[in-house]
Amino acid sequence: MSGTTAKIDVILEHIRKNILTGIFAPGQRLVEPDLMQDLGASRGPIREAFRILAGEGLVESIPHKGTNVRRISDQEIRDMAQLRTLIEPLGARLAAMNIVEFRNRSRLAELEAVLASNRDDWPSAYQLNQYFHLTIAAISGNKSLEKVVLQLNFPLPVGHVGHRVQQEHSEAANNEHLEIVQAISKGDADAAESAMSRHLLKGYELLFSKTDF
């Protein structure tokens, strides 16, 4: 890995984390000189990071105005909710069917250990939620599904829904995550699919009840 690539990776991680945890708010302008100073980076890698993040749907570049954190419409959030509640339960089913593979069982055991540690501090709870959903998608063995889950999980920054919703849901969500992991570990595809479906529906019901969507 070249030094330039490594620098871009660091910049991407910094901006992603700040967007996804609400530090950079929806609509906020990302000021190149400020990022250059904070990260010790030159303008080129910053702009390359903006280009990659725009492709992920996290930022938008407006000619002659700069780059802002992208605002996500209420309808987009509802659309993503519909897709996730259809796709991720299938991912959990496939993960249960594929758990006999040693690498998958090892990854699941690692995930269960992290969940059992009950990391409920903020923003770690959000990062743990991302880790959970993306790991289950990876264990599913379906690369197309994994790619879609990645796209659907990344574009919903906490700043759009508020810290209160995430914090209220984090403890219950962690218990639901463990239930899903245990079903997958047993190879119970029906139970894994059902538990994932209940988990996502409950989460979105809470989200929509606490916001103006």
Accessible surface in RSA format (square Angstrom, percent):
REM  Atomic radii and reference values for relative SASA: ProtOr
REM  Chains: A
REM  Algorithm: Lee & Richards
REM  Probe-radius: 1.40
REM  Slices: 20
REM RES _ NUM      All-atoms   Total-Side   Main-Chain    Non-polar    All polar
REM                ABS   REL    ABS   REL    ABS   REL    ABS   REL    ABS   REL
RES MET A   1   180.59  93.5  89.21  59.0  91.37 217.6  89.86  76.4  90.73 120.2
RES SER A   2    63.29  53.5  47.80  63.8  15.49  35.7  52.77 112.4  10.53  14.7
RES GLY A   3    60.92  75.1   0.00   N/A  60.92  75.1  41.70 114.4  19.22  43.0
RES THR A   4    85.36  60.7  77.43  78.5   7.92  18.9  45.36  60.9  40.00  60.5
RES THR A   5    60.27  42.9  59.81  60.6   0.45   1.1  34.74  46.7  25.53  38.6
RES ALA A   6    39.58  36.4  38.01  58.7   1.57   3.6  39.07  55.0   0.50   1.3
RES LYS A   7    67.12  32.7  64.53  39.6   2.58   6.1  38.07  34.3  29.04  30.9
RES ILE A   8    23.94  13.6  23.94  17.8   0.00   0.0  23.94  17.2   0.00   0.0
RES ASP A   9    60.90  42.7  55.01  54.8   5.89  13.9  26.43  62.2  34.47  34.4
RES VAL A  10    82.39  54.2  78.01  70.6   4.38  10.6  81.43  70.7   0.97   2.6
RES ILE A  11     0.00   0.0   0.00   0.0   0.00   0.0   0.00   0.0   0.00   0.0
RES LEU A  12    11.72   6.5  11.72   8.4   0.00   0.0  11.72   8.2   0.00   0.0
RES GLU A  13   103.45  59.4 103.44  78.3   0.02   0.0  45.69  88.4  57.76  47.2
RES HIS A  14    58.71  32.1  51.95  36.1   6.76  17.3  37.34  38.5  21.37  24.9
RES ILE A  15     0.00   0.0   0.00   0.0   0.00   0.0   0.00   0.0   0.00   0.0
RES ARG A  16    44.68  18.8  44.68  22.8   0.00   0.0   6.29   8.6  38.39  23.3
RES LYS A  17    92.31  45.0  86.62  53.1   5.69  13.6  36.02  32.4  56.29  60.0
RES ASN A  18    15.47  10.7  15.47  15.0   0.00   0.0   0.00   0.0  15.47  15.0
RES ILE A  19     0.08   0.0   0.00   0.0   0.08   0.2   0.00   0.0   0.08   0.2
RES LEU A  20    12.45   6.9  12.45   8.9   0.00   0.0  12.45   8.7   0.00   0.0
RES THR A  21     3.99   2.8   2.98   3.0   1.01   2.4   2.81   3.8   1.17   1.8
RES GLY A  22    17.81  22.0   0.00   N/A  17.81  22.0   0.56   1.5  17.25  38.6
RES ILE A  23   113.63  64.7  89.25  66.5  24.38  58.8  96.35  69.4  17.28  46.9
RES PHE A  24    26.62  13.3  26.15  16.2   0.47   1.2  26.15  15.9   0.47   1.3
RES ALA A  25    44.29  40.7  44.29  68.4   0.00   0.0  44.29  62.4   0.00   0.0
RES PRO A  26    25.13  18.3  16.87  15.4   8.25  30.0  16.87  13.9   8.25  51.3
RES GLY A  27    26.10  32.2   0.00   N/A  26.10  32.2   7.94  21.8  18.16  40.7
RES GLN A  28    70.81  39.6  60.72  44.4  10.09  24.0  30.75  65.5  40.06  30.4
RES ARG A  29   138.11  58.0 127.76  65.1  10.36  24.7  35.91  49.1 102.21  61.9
RES LEU A  30     6.44   3.6   1.91   1.4   4.53  11.4   3.79   2.7   2.65   7.1
RES VAL A  31    54.09  35.6  49.38  44.7   4.70  11.3  50.24  43.6   3.85  10.4
RES GLU A  32    30.76  17.7  28.39  21.5   2.37   5.6  11.77  22.8  18.99  15.5
RES PRO A  33    76.35  55.6  69.99  63.8   6.37  23.1  71.82  59.3   4.54  28.2
RES ASP A  34    76.87  53.8  74.94  74.6   1.94   4.6  19.92  46.9  56.95  56.8
RES LEU A  35     6.57   3.7   6.57   4.7   0.00   0.0   6.57   4.6   0.00   0.0
RES MET A  36    48.49  25.1  44.73  29.6   3.76   8.9  45.02  38.3   3.47   4.6
RES GLN A  37   153.52  85.8 126.02  92.1  27.50  65.5  44.06  93.8 109.46  83.0
RES ASP A  38   104.23  73.0  67.91  67.6  36.32  85.9  17.88  42.1  86.35  86.1
RES LEU A  39    29.80  16.6  14.75  10.6  15.05  37.8  19.63  13.8  10.16  27.4
RES GLY A  40    62.26  76.8   0.00   N/A  62.26  76.8  37.61 103.2  24.65  55.2
RES ALA A  41    10.77   9.9   0.00   0.0  10.77  24.5   4.03   5.7   6.74  17.8
RES SER A  42    66.85  56.5  57.56  76.8   9.30  21.4  47.31 100.7  19.55  27.4
RES ARG A  43   100.48  42.2  98.46  50.2   2.02   4.8  33.78  46.2  66.70  40.4
RES GLY A  44    47.20  58.2   0.00   N/A  47.20  58.2  37.45 102.8   9.75  21.8
RES PRO A  45    19.17  14.0  17.50  16.0   1.67   6.1  18.69  15.4   0.48   3.0
RES ILE A  46     0.00   0.0   0.00   0.0   0.00   0.0   0.00   0.0   0.00   0.0
RES ARG A  47   132.33  55.6 126.11  64.3   6.22  14.8  42.60  58.2  89.73  54.4
RES GLU A  48    55.04  31.6  51.95  39.3   3.08   7.3  19.07  36.9  35.97  29.4
RES ALA A  49     0.00   0.0   0.00   0.0   0.00   0.0   0.00   0.0   0.00   0.0
RES PHE A  50     8.20   4.1   8.07   5.0   0.13   0.3   8.20   5.0   0.00   0.0
RES ARG A  51   151.94  63.8 140.27  71.5  11.67  27.8  73.41 100.3  78.53  47.6
RES ILE A  52    50.27  28.6  44.31  33.0   5.95  14.4  48.65  35.0   1.62   4.4
RES LEU A  53     0.00   0.0   0.00   0.0   0.00   0.0   0.00   0.0   0.00   0.0
RES ALA A  54    42.35  38.9  26.25  40.5  16.09  36.6  26.79  37.7  15.56  41.2
RES GLY A  55    72.02  88.8   0.00   N/A  72.02  88.8  38.44 105.5  33.57  75.2
RES GLU A  56    52.72  30.3  35.60  26.9  17.12  40.8  31.64  61.2  21.08  17.2
RES GLY A  57    16.60  20.5   0.00   N/A  16.60  20.5  15.92  43.7   0.68   1.5
RES LEU A  58     2.49   1.4   0.32   0.2   2.18   5.5   1.69   1.2   0.81   2.2
RES VAL A  59     2.88   1.9   0.00   0.0   2.88   7.0   0.00   0.0   2.88   7.8
RES GLU A  60    70.92  40.7  67.98  51.4   2.94   7.0  17.64  34.1  53.28  43.5
RES SER A  61    70.96  60.0  45.12  60.2  25.84  59.5  36.70  78.2  34.26  48.0
RES ILE A  62    62.82  35.7  58.71  43.7   4.12   9.9  59.68  43.0   3.14   8.5
RES PRO A  63   106.29  77.5  87.05  79.4  19.24  69.9  99.03  81.8   7.27  45.2
RES HIS A  64   195.39 106.8 142.67  99.2  52.72 134.9 111.27 114.7  84.12  97.9
RES LYS A  65   143.15  69.8 128.45  78.8  14.69  35.0  79.62  71.7  63.53  67.7
RES GLY A  66    28.86  35.6   0.00   N/A  28.86  35.6  24.11  66.2   4.75  10.6
RES THR A  67     9.54   6.8   7.86   8.0   1.69   4.0   0.16   0.2   9.38  14.2
RES ASN A  68    27.35  18.9  27.35  26.4   0.00   0.0   0.61   1.5  26.74  25.8
RES VAL A  69     0.61   0.4   0.37   0.3   0.24   0.6   0.37   0.3   0.24   0.7
RES ARG A  70    55.01  23.1  53.64  27.3   1.37   3.3  20.47  28.0  34.54  20.9
RES ARG A  71   160.27  67.3 148.91  75.9  11.36  27.0  56.44  77.1 103.84  62.9
RES ILE A  72    12.65   7.2   1.68   1.2  10.98  26.5   1.89   1.4  10.77  29.2
RES SER A  73    55.99  47.3  44.06  58.8  11.92  27.5  49.49 105.4   6.49   9.1
RES ASP A  74    71.85  50.3  68.48  68.2   3.37   8.0  20.22  47.6  51.63  51.5
RES GLN A  75   109.57  61.3 106.42  77.8   3.15   7.5  52.17 111.1  57.40  43.5
RES GLU A  76    60.79  34.9  59.44  45.0   1.35   3.2  32.42  62.7  28.37  23.2
RES ILE A  77     1.24   0.7   1.06   0.8   0.18   0.4   1.06   0.8   0.18   0.5
RES ARG A  78    88.35  37.1  87.50  44.6   0.85   2.0  29.40  40.2  58.95  35.7
RES ASP A  79    61.69  43.2  60.23  60.0   1.45   3.4  23.20  54.6  38.49  38.4
RES MET A  80    22.19  11.5  22.19  14.7   0.00   0.0  16.50  14.0   5.69   7.5
RES ALA A  81     7.28   6.7   6.89  10.6   0.39   0.9   7.24  10.2   0.04   0.1
RES GLN A  82   118.96  66.5 114.79  83.9   4.17   9.9  37.61  80.1  81.35  61.7
RES LEU A  83    82.84  46.1  82.84  59.3   0.00   0.0  82.84  58.2   0.00   0.0
RES ARG A  84    19.62   8.2  19.62  10.0   0.00   0.0   0.27   0.4  19.35  11.7
RES THR A  85    27.71  19.7  19.08  19.3   8.63  20.6   8.04  10.8  19.67  29.7
RES LEU A  86   133.92  74.6 118.24  84.6  15.68  39.4 120.14  84.4  13.77  37.1
RES ILE A  87    38.81  22.1  37.90  28.2   0.91   2.2  38.81  27.9   0.00   0.0
RES GLU A  88     5.20   3.0   3.45   2.6   1.74   4.1   3.00   5.8   2.20   1.8
RES PRO A  89     7.84   5.7   7.84   7.1   0.00   0.0   7.84   6.5   0.00   0.0
RES LEU A  90    78.30  43.6  78.03  55.8   0.26   0.7  78.03  54.8   0.26   0.7
RES GLY A  91     1.27   1.6   0.00   N/A   1.27   1.6   1.27   3.5   0.00   0.0
RES ALA A  92     0.00   0.0   0.00   0.0   0.00   0.0   0.00   0.0   0.00   0.0
RES ARG A  93    64.20  27.0  64.20  32.7   0.00   0.0  18.69  25.5  45.51  27.6
RES LEU A  94    39.02  21.7  39.01  27.9   0.01   0.0  39.02  27.4   0.00   0.0
RES ALA A  95     0.00   0.0   0.00   0.0   0.00   0.0   0.00   0.0   0.00   0.0
RES ALA A  96     2.85   2.6   0.00   0.0   2.85   6.5   0.00   0.0   2.85   7.6
RES MET A  97   113.07  58.6  87.23  57.7  25.85  61.5  90.09  76.6  22.98  30.5
RES ASN A  98    40.98  28.3  39.62  38.3   1.36   3.3   3.03   7.3  37.95  36.7
RES ILE A  99     2.56   1.5   2.56   1.9   0.00   0.0   2.56   1.8   0.00   0.0
RES VAL A 100   125.31  82.5  97.88  88.6  27.43  66.1 100.80  87.6  24.51  66.5
RES GLU A 101   101.11  58.0  94.54  71.5   6.56  15.6  34.30  66.3  66.81  54.5
RES PHE A 102   171.22  85.7 160.75  99.6  10.46  27.2 164.26  99.6   6.96  19.9
RES ARG A 103   158.87  66.7 154.16  78.6   4.71  11.2  63.59  86.9  95.28  57.7
RES ASN A 104    15.83  10.9  15.83  15.3   0.00   0.0   0.00   0.0  15.83  15.3
RES ARG A 105    98.40  41.3  97.99  50.0   0.41   1.0  53.36  72.9  45.04  27.3
RES SER A 106    54.05  45.7  44.02  58.7  10.03  23.1  14.14  30.1  39.91  55.9
RES ARG A 107    72.57  30.5  70.78  36.1   1.79   4.3  14.91  20.4  57.66  34.9
RES LEU A 108     3.58   2.0   3.58   2.6   0.00   0.0   3.58   2.5   0.00   0.0
RES ALA A 109    57.87  53.2  47.99  74.1   9.88  22.5  52.21  73.5   5.66  15.0
RES GLU A 110   107.15  61.5  99.48  75.3   7.66  18.2  33.58  64.9  73.57  60.1
RES LEU A 111     0.00   0.0   0.00   0.0   0.00   0.0   0.00   0.0   0.00   0.0
RES GLU A 112    55.78  32.0  55.78  42.2   0.00   0.0  12.66  24.5  43.12  35.2
RES ALA A 113    65.03  59.8  48.34  74.6  16.68  37.9  56.69  79.8   8.33  22.1
RES VAL A 114    35.12  23.1  31.71  28.7   3.40   8.2  35.10  30.5   0.01   0.0
RES LEU A 115     0.18   0.1   0.00   0.0   0.18   0.5   0.00   0.0   0.18   0.5
RES ALA A 116    68.33  62.8  40.53  62.6  27.80  63.2  43.97  61.9  24.36  64.5
RES SER A 117    69.70  58.9  36.27  48.4  33.43  77.0  47.06 100.2  22.64  31.7
RES ASN A 118    74.52  51.4  66.41  64.2   8.11  19.5  20.09  48.3  54.43  52.6
RES ARG A 119   102.39  43.0  93.58  47.7   8.81  21.0  37.04  50.6  65.35  39.6
RES ASP A 120    87.44  61.3  67.81  67.5  19.64  46.4  10.02  23.6  77.42  77.2
RES ASP A 121    81.33  57.0  72.77  72.4   8.56  20.2  46.59 109.7  34.74  34.6
RES TRP A 122    64.43  25.9  35.79  17.3  28.64  67.2  33.57  17.9  30.87  50.1
RES PRO A 123    38.89  28.3  38.89  35.4   0.00   0.0  38.89  32.1   0.00   0.0
RES SER A 124    17.50  14.8  17.50  23.4   0.00   0.0   0.06   0.1  17.44  24.4
RES ALA A 125    13.67  12.6   6.33   9.8   7.34  16.7   7.45  10.5   6.22  16.5
RES TYR A 126    11.76   5.5  10.18   5.8   1.58   4.1  10.10   7.6   1.67   2.1
RES GLN A 127    63.59  35.6  57.99  42.4   5.60  13.3  33.34  71.0  30.25  22.9
RES LEU A 128     9.34   5.2   6.67   4.8   2.67   6.7   9.18   6.4   0.17   0.4
RES ASN A 129    35.72  24.6  34.98  33.8   0.74   1.8  11.65  28.0  24.07  23.3
RES GLN A 130    20.01  11.2  20.01  14.6   0.00   0.0  15.93  33.9   4.08   3.1
RES TYR A 131    75.97  35.5  69.54  39.6   6.42  16.7  70.13  52.7   5.84   7.2
RES PHE A 132     0.00   0.0   0.00   0.0   0.00   0.0   0.00   0.0   0.00   0.0
RES HIS A 133     2.72   1.5   1.88   1.3   0.84   2.1   0.00   0.0   2.72   3.2
RES LEU A 134    46.76  26.0  44.02  31.5   2.74   6.9  44.38  31.2   2.38   6.4
RES THR A 135     6.51   4.6   5.28   5.4   1.24   2.9   2.85   3.8   3.67   5.5
RES ILE A 136     2.66   1.5   2.66   2.0   0.00   0.0   2.66   1.9   0.00   0.0
RES ALA A 137     2.86   2.6   1.22   1.9   1.63   3.7   2.29   3.2   0.57   1.5
RES ALA A 138    17.38  16.0   5.43   8.4  11.95  27.2   5.50   7.7  11.88  31.5
RES ILE A 139     0.26   0.1   0.00   0.0   0.26   0.6   0.07   0.0   0.19   0.5
RES SER A 140     2.79   2.4   0.00   0.0   2.79   6.4   0.00   0.0   2.79   3.9
RES GLY A 141    54.17  66.8   0.00   N/A  54.17  66.8  27.44  75.3  26.73  59.9
RES ASN A 142    59.25  40.9  51.86  50.1   7.39  17.8  10.89  26.2  48.35  46.7
RES LYS A 143   158.69  77.4 149.74  91.9   8.94  21.3 104.04  93.6  54.64  58.2
RES SER A 144    83.16  70.3  75.91 101.3   7.26  16.7  40.14  85.5  43.03  60.3
RES LEU A 145    12.26   6.8   7.02   5.0   5.24  13.2  11.76   8.3   0.49   1.3
RES GLU A 146    48.97  28.1  48.93  37.0   0.04   0.1  14.89  28.8  34.08  27.8
RES LYS A 147   131.89  64.3 127.31  78.1   4.58  10.9  74.24  66.8  57.65  61.4
RES VAL A 148    49.01  32.3  49.01  44.4   0.00   0.0  49.01  42.6   0.00   0.0
RES VAL A 149     0.75   0.5   0.75   0.7   0.00   0.0   0.75   0.7   0.00   0.0
RES LEU A 150    70.15  39.1  70.15  50.2   0.00   0.0  70.15  49.3   0.00   0.0
RES GLN A 151    97.11  54.3  90.21  65.9   6.90  16.4  38.84  82.7  58.27  44.2
RES LEU A 152    17.00   9.5  14.49  10.4   2.51   6.3  14.49  10.2   2.51   6.8
RES ASN A 153     5.04   3.5   1.25   1.2   3.79   9.1   1.49   3.6   3.55   3.4
RES PHE A 154    37.39  18.7  37.39  23.2   0.00   0.0  37.39  22.7   0.00   0.0
RES PRO A 155    14.09  10.3  14.09  12.8   0.00   0.0  14.09  11.6   0.00   0.0
RES LEU A 156    25.02  13.9  22.50  16.1   2.52   6.3  22.50  15.8   2.52   6.8
RES PRO A 157     2.32   1.7   2.32   2.1   0.00   0.0   2.32   1.9   0.00   0.0
RES VAL A 158     0.28   0.2   0.00   0.0   0.28   0.7   0.28   0.2   0.00   0.0
RES GLY A 159    33.14  40.9   0.00   N/A  33.14  40.9  10.44  28.7  22.70  50.8
RES HIS A 160    34.10  18.6  11.04   7.7  23.06  59.0  15.96  16.5  18.14  21.1
RES VAL A 161    10.46   6.9   1.43   1.3   9.04  21.8   4.46   3.9   6.00  16.3
RES GLY A 162    30.55  37.7   0.00   N/A  30.55  37.7  29.21  80.2   1.34   3.0
RES HIS A 163    75.20  41.1  71.54  49.7   3.66   9.4  53.93  55.6  21.27  24.8
RES ARG A 164   137.08  57.6 132.29  67.4   4.78  11.4  63.60  86.9  73.48  44.5
RES VAL A 165    10.15   6.7  10.08   9.1   0.07   0.2  10.15   8.8   0.00   0.0
RES GLN A 166    44.81  25.1  42.55  31.1   2.26   5.4   1.30   2.8  43.51  33.0
RES GLN A 167    93.68  52.4  79.44  58.1  14.25  33.9  26.64  56.7  67.04  50.8
RES GLU A 168    85.58  49.1  55.76  42.2  29.81  71.0  41.97  81.2  43.61  35.6
RES HIS A 169    29.58  16.2  28.31  19.7   1.27   3.2  24.08  24.8   5.50   6.4
RES SER A 170    23.39  19.8  12.88  17.2  10.50  24.2  12.03  25.6  11.35  15.9
RES GLU A 171   113.01  64.9 112.12  84.8   0.90   2.1  29.05  56.2  83.96  68.6
RES ALA A 172    33.94  31.2  27.37  42.2   6.57  14.9  32.19  45.3   1.75   4.6
RES ALA A 173     7.38   6.8   7.38  11.4   0.00   0.0   7.38  10.4   0.00   0.0
RES ASN A 174    14.02   9.7  12.96  12.5   1.06   2.5   8.90  21.4   5.12   5.0
RES ASN A 175    89.26  61.6  82.31  79.5   6.95  16.7  25.64  61.7  63.62  61.5
RES GLU A 176    25.10  14.4  23.93  18.1   1.17   2.8  23.30  45.1   1.80   1.5
RES HIS A 177     4.82   2.6   4.82   3.4   0.00   0.0   3.82   3.9   1.00   1.2
RES LEU A 178    33.78  18.8  33.78  24.2   0.00   0.0  33.78  23.7   0.00   0.0
RES GLU A 179    79.12  45.4  75.47  57.1   3.66   8.7  33.15  64.1  45.97  37.5
RES ILE A 180     0.26   0.1   0.26   0.2   0.00   0.0   0.26   0.2   0.00   0.0
RES VAL A 181     0.00   0.0   0.00   0.0   0.00   0.0   0.00   0.0   0.00   0.0
RES GLN A 182    81.49  45.6  80.17  58.6   1.32   3.1  20.70  44.1  60.79  46.1
RES ALA A 183     9.75   9.0   6.11   9.4   3.64   8.3   9.16  12.9   0.59   1.6
RES ILE A 184     0.00   0.0   0.00   0.0   0.00   0.0   0.00   0.0   0.00   0.0
RES SER A 185    37.11  31.4  30.59  40.8   6.52  15.0   5.77  12.3  31.34  43.9
RES LYS A 186   170.28  83.1 132.07  81.0  38.21  91.0  85.93  77.3  84.35  89.9
RES GLY A 187    34.87  43.0   0.00   N/A  34.87  43.0  10.86  29.8  24.01  53.8
RES ASP A 188    63.96  44.8  56.91  56.6   7.06  16.7  16.35  38.5  47.61  47.5
RES ALA A 189    15.46  14.2  12.07  18.6   3.38   7.7  12.07  17.0   3.38   9.0
RES ASP A 190    96.97  67.9  90.99  90.6   5.98  14.1  32.51  76.5  64.47  64.3
RES ALA A 191    40.30  37.1  30.57  47.2   9.72  22.1  38.61  54.4   1.69   4.5
RES ALA A 192     0.00   0.0   0.00   0.0   0.00   0.0   0.00   0.0   0.00   0.0
RES GLU A 193    54.08  31.0  54.08  40.9   0.00   0.0  12.36  23.9  41.72  34.1
RES SER A 194    49.65  42.0  42.51  56.7   7.13  16.4  29.46  62.7  20.19  28.3
RES ALA A 195     4.34   4.0   1.50   2.3   2.85   6.5   1.72   2.4   2.62   6.9
RES MET A 196     0.69   0.4   0.69   0.5   0.00   0.0   0.69   0.6   0.00   0.0
RES SER A 197    31.88  26.9  31.88  42.5   0.00   0.0  12.55  26.7  19.32  27.1
RES ARG A 198   126.01  52.9 120.07  61.2   5.94  14.1  74.03 101.2  51.99  31.5
RES HIS A 199     8.23   4.5   6.39   4.4   1.84   4.7   3.89   4.0   4.34   5.1
RES LEU A 200     7.60   4.2   5.50   3.9   2.10   5.3   7.36   5.2   0.24   0.6
RES LEU A 201    87.70  48.8  87.21  62.4   0.49   1.2  87.28  61.3   0.42   1.1
RES LYS A 202   103.57  50.5 100.83  61.9   2.74   6.5  67.02  60.3  36.55  38.9
RES GLY A 203    16.60  20.5   0.00   N/A  16.60  20.5  11.83  32.5   4.77  10.7
RES TYR A 204    18.03   8.4  17.77  10.1   0.26   0.7  16.70  12.5   1.33   1.6
RES GLU A 205   117.44  67.4 107.96  81.7   9.48  22.6  46.46  89.9  70.98  58.0
RES LEU A 206    40.33  22.5  35.83  25.6   4.51  11.3  39.63  27.8   0.71   1.9
RES LEU A 207    10.06   5.6  10.06   7.2   0.00   0.0  10.06   7.1   0.00   0.0
RES PHE A 208    45.85  22.9  34.58  21.4  11.26  29.3  34.79  21.1  11.06  31.6
RES SER A 209    84.87  71.7  44.80  59.8  40.06  92.3  49.18 104.7  35.68  50.0
RES LYS A 210    81.51  39.8  56.94  34.9  24.58  58.5  22.90  20.6  58.61  62.4
RES THR A 211    34.36  24.4  13.43  13.6  20.93  49.9  21.01  28.2  13.34  20.2
RES ASP A 212   148.11 103.8 117.67 117.1  30.44  72.0  43.41 102.2 104.70 104.4
RES PHE A 213    48.51  24.3  13.65   8.5  34.86  90.7  26.90  16.3  21.61  61.8
END  Absolute sums over single chains surface
CHAIN  1 A    10793.5       8949.7       1843.9       5940.6       4853.0
END  Absolute sums over all chains
TOTAL         10793.5       8949.7       1843.9       5940.6       4853.0
